[in-house]
Amino acid sequence: MRETVLLINFEDQKQLRELKMILFTLKIRMKKVEKEDYLQQIGYLAGIKEMEGIEAVYGEELEKEMMVFAGISNQRLDQILLMMRKNGVKRVDYKAILTETNKTWTVPRLYEEISKEHEQMRRV
């Protein structure tokens, strides 16, 4: 699978431009996921060829931005995050790595799981 970063619910154009430049520099594919595609499986959105899309429309926006890293090694992930910090890109709290488990989830399902984890971490 080609290295891909899914950007979900990114409305800040400056933040989007900065992320595009970082990913372009690193030669990593970027895909901005529109809310119409929120019911697609994450793996399909990331470009897993065996996965098929569905015809569905999801009109509700999420509260926060979410990034999903697909086919990206830990070293490359560290590189992306370091460049984001160095370039002053606005912090993105909701981040996930594509896994065997979550590749069949939809955007709202993944968002809900990350939201729960985020809340548990804040309580500790």
FIPALUM-54011 format. One record per residue (C-alpha): residue number from 0; residue in one letter; z, x, y. Coordinates in nm, 3 decimals. Each point is the difference from the previous one (the first is absolute). Layout:
BEGIN
+-----+----+---------+---------+---------+
:   i : aa :       Z :       X :       Y :
+-----+----+---------+---------+---------+
: NUM :  A :       Z :       X :       Y :
...
+-----+----+---------+---------+---------+
END
This chain:
BEGIN
+-----+----+---------+---------+---------+
:   i : aa :       Z :       X :       Y :
+-----+----+---------+---------+---------+
:   0 :  M :   0.000 :   0.000 :   0.000 :
:   1 :  R :  -0.086 :   0.119 :   0.346 :
:   2 :  E :   0.293 :   0.075 :   0.232 :
:   3 :  T :   0.051 :  -0.315 :   0.206 :
:   4 :  V :   0.251 :  -0.130 :   0.252 :
:   5 :  L :   0.017 :  -0.376 :   0.051 :
:   6 :  L :   0.112 :  -0.104 :   0.347 :
:   7 :  I :   0.141 :  -0.352 :   0.005 :
:   8 :  N :   0.090 :  -0.198 :   0.313 :
:   9 :  F :  -0.090 :   0.279 :   0.243 :
:  10 :  E :  -0.069 :  -0.156 :   0.339 :
:  11 :  D :   0.095 :   0.290 :   0.231 :
:  12 :  Q :  -0.341 :   0.156 :   0.078 :
:  13 :  K :   0.150 :   0.333 :   0.115 :
:  14 :  Q :   0.198 :   0.032 :  -0.324 :
:  15 :  L :  -0.309 :  -0.093 :  -0.201 :
:  16 :  R :  -0.217 :   0.261 :   0.179 :
:  17 :  E :   0.263 :   0.270 :  -0.058 :
:  18 :  L :   0.022 :  -0.083 :  -0.371 :
:  19 :  K :  -0.380 :  -0.005 :  -0.032 :
:  20 :  M :  -0.019 :   0.349 :   0.152 :
:  21 :  I :   0.268 :   0.139 :  -0.232 :
:  22 :  L :  -0.158 :  -0.150 :  -0.312 :
:  23 :  F :  -0.350 :   0.106 :   0.112 :
:  24 :  T :   0.125 :   0.357 :   0.051 :
:  25 :  L :   0.149 :  -0.001 :  -0.350 :
:  26 :  K :  -0.317 :  -0.163 :  -0.145 :
:  27 :  I :   0.200 :  -0.297 :  -0.131 :
:  28 :  R :  -0.160 :  -0.344 :  -0.010 :
:  29 :  M :   0.168 :  -0.260 :   0.219 :
:  30 :  K :  -0.033 :  -0.374 :  -0.046 :
:  31 :  K :   0.140 :  -0.251 :   0.247 :
:  32 :  V :   0.089 :  -0.310 :  -0.200 :
:  33 :  E :  -0.064 :  -0.326 :   0.181 :
:  34 :  K :   0.231 :  -0.297 :  -0.052 :
:  35 :  E :  -0.283 :  -0.189 :  -0.172 :
:  36 :  D :   0.036 :   0.252 :  -0.285 :
:  37 :  Y :   0.378 :  -0.018 :  -0.039 :
:  38 :  L :  -0.025 :  -0.191 :  -0.331 :
:  39 :  Q :  -0.220 :   0.267 :  -0.158 :
:  40 :  Q :   0.169 :   0.237 :  -0.241 :
:  41 :  I :   0.111 :   0.328 :   0.159 :
:  42 :  G :  -0.194 :   0.198 :  -0.262 :
:  43 :  Y :  -0.320 :  -0.187 :   0.082 :
:  44 :  L :   0.050 :   0.068 :   0.372 :
:  45 :  A :   0.055 :   0.369 :  -0.078 :
:  46 :  G :  -0.331 :   0.017 :  -0.187 :
:  47 :  I :   0.096 :  -0.008 :  -0.368 :
:  48 :  K :  -0.338 :  -0.082 :  -0.153 :
:  49 :  E :   0.133 :  -0.195 :  -0.302 :
:  50 :  M :   0.176 :  -0.251 :   0.224 :
:  51 :  E :  -0.184 :  -0.304 :   0.130 :
:  52 :  G :   0.050 :  -0.178 :   0.327 :
:  53 :  I :   0.081 :  -0.367 :   0.034 :
:  54 :  E :  -0.115 :  -0.260 :   0.247 :
:  55 :  A :   0.310 :  -0.080 :   0.197 :
:  56 :  V :   0.106 :  -0.024 :   0.361 :
:  57 :  Y :   0.342 :   0.094 :   0.132 :
:  58 :  G :   0.058 :  -0.084 :   0.362 :
:  59 :  E :   0.361 :   0.099 :   0.062 :
:  60 :  E :   0.075 :   0.332 :   0.169 :
:  61 :  L :   0.270 :   0.238 :  -0.119 :
:  62 :  E :   0.286 :   0.104 :   0.227 :
:  63 :  K :  -0.051 :   0.378 :  -0.024 :
:  64 :  E :  -0.272 :   0.251 :  -0.075 :
:  65 :  M :  -0.032 :   0.129 :  -0.355 :
:  66 :  M :  -0.177 :   0.306 :  -0.140 :
:  67 :  V :  -0.100 :   0.034 :  -0.365 :
:  68 :  F :  -0.095 :   0.344 :  -0.133 :
:  69 :  A :  -0.239 :  -0.006 :  -0.297 :
:  70 :  G :  -0.109 :   0.303 :  -0.201 :
:  71 :  I :   0.196 :   0.233 :   0.228 :
:  72 :  S :   0.215 :   0.283 :  -0.135 :
:  73 :  N :   0.352 :   0.066 :   0.129 :
:  74 :  Q :  -0.128 :   0.311 :   0.179 :
:  75 :  R :  -0.273 :  -0.197 :   0.179 :
:  76 :  L :   0.247 :  -0.277 :   0.085 :
:  77 :  D :   0.232 :   0.257 :   0.159 :
:  78 :  Q :  -0.299 :   0.134 :   0.194 :
:  79 :  I :  -0.086 :  -0.348 :   0.136 :
:  80 :  L :   0.359 :  -0.077 :   0.097 :
:  81 :  L :   0.044 :   0.339 :   0.168 :
:  82 :  M :  -0.318 :  -0.046 :   0.203 :
:  83 :  M :   0.113 :  -0.349 :   0.101 :
:  84 :  R :   0.328 :   0.143 :   0.132 :
:  85 :  K :  -0.167 :   0.297 :   0.171 :
:  86 :  N :  -0.251 :  -0.228 :   0.175 :
:  87 :  G :   0.267 :  -0.246 :   0.111 :
:  88 :  V :  -0.143 :  -0.293 :  -0.197 :
:  89 :  K :   0.225 :  -0.304 :   0.022 :
:  90 :  R :   0.230 :  -0.017 :  -0.304 :
:  91 :  V :  -0.106 :  -0.223 :  -0.289 :
:  92 :  D :   0.306 :  -0.119 :  -0.193 :
:  93 :  Y :  -0.180 :  -0.175 :  -0.286 :
:  94 :  K :  -0.180 :   0.251 :  -0.223 :
:  95 :  A :  -0.087 :  -0.012 :  -0.369 :
:  96 :  I :  -0.185 :   0.204 :  -0.259 :
:  97 :  L :  -0.242 :  -0.186 :  -0.227 :
:  98 :  T :   0.147 :  -0.013 :  -0.352 :
:  99 :  E :  -0.088 :  -0.157 :  -0.333 :
: 100 :  T :   0.260 :  -0.267 :   0.076 :
: 101 :  N :  -0.099 :  -0.096 :   0.354 :
: 102 :  K :  -0.379 :   0.034 :  -0.033 :
: 103 :  T :  -0.021 :  -0.365 :  -0.115 :
: 104 :  W :   0.222 :  -0.129 :   0.281 :
: 105 :  T :  -0.129 :  -0.169 :   0.312 :
: 106 :  V :   0.073 :   0.125 :   0.351 :
: 107 :  P :   0.279 :  -0.260 :   0.061 :
: 108 :  R :   0.164 :   0.084 :  -0.335 :
: 109 :  L :   0.003 :   0.375 :   0.075 :
: 110 :  Y :   0.123 :  -0.066 :   0.354 :
: 111 :  E :   0.285 :  -0.214 :  -0.136 :
: 112 :  E :   0.105 :   0.272 :  -0.247 :
: 113 :  I :  -0.007 :   0.274 :   0.265 :
: 114 :  S :   0.192 :  -0.228 :   0.236 :
: 115 :  K :   0.275 :  -0.049 :  -0.262 :
: 116 :  E :   0.021 :   0.375 :  -0.068 :
: 117 :  H :   0.009 :   0.073 :   0.373 :
: 118 :  E :   0.285 :  -0.248 :   0.047 :
: 119 :  Q :   0.200 :   0.149 :  -0.291 :
: 120 :  M :  -0.042 :   0.351 :   0.139 :
: 121 :  R :   0.123 :  -0.111 :   0.342 :
: 122 :  R :   0.319 :  -0.141 :  -0.157 :
: 123 :  V :   0.092 :   0.330 :  -0.169 :
+-----+----+---------+---------+---------+
END
